[in-house]
Amino acid sequence: MRITTLCLACVATLAATILHAENFKRINSEADFRALVVDRKLTAGKDWMTVKSDGTTVGRIFEQKFNAAWVWQNRMYCRNAVMGKRQLGTDCQVVRIAGKSVEFIREYGKGKSGVMQLP
């Protein structure tokens, strides 16, 4: 009985995750990115960042200062970042949104992703 209950819980969690993922819509234009994300504080637990309209991104990620210069290029948020004292280099990220959740998918949309929340 416990295994059946556990399996049902796993299936329900997986289904909710899949449904949640399907609700995300890609942000394709710089105008939409600016309207939906720019100059708003994004949070994920203790982490936060603000993609600013002046072409910078500031924040605190993994308890380290985060700074970047950004441009919108080829339907992606491309940033050249420094976290703490470490140069992260340039990375272009696909950005998707679902309600107040914003997902950044690294490495041209093929890498790891992170979700942050809008206020």
Stockholm file with secondary structure:
# STOCKHOLM 1.0

chainA/1-119         MRITTLCLACVATLAATILHAENFKRINSEADFRALVVDRKLTAGKDWMTVKSDGTTVGRIFEQKFNAAWVWQNRMYCRNAVMGKRQLGTDCQVVRIAGKSVEFIREYGKGKSGVMQLP
#=GR chainA/1-119 SS CHHHHHHHHHHHHHHHHHHHHHHCEECCSHHHHHHHTTTSEEEETTEEEEECTTSEEEEEETTEEEEEEEEEETTEEEEEEEETTEEEEEEEEEEEEETTEEEEEHHHHTSCEEEEECC
#=GC SS_cons         CHHHHHHHHHHHHHHHHHHHHHHCEECCSHHHHHHHTTTSEEEETTEEEEECTTSEEEEEETTEEEEEEEEEETTEEEEEEEETTEEEEEEEEEEEEETTEEEEEHHHHTSCEEEEECC
//
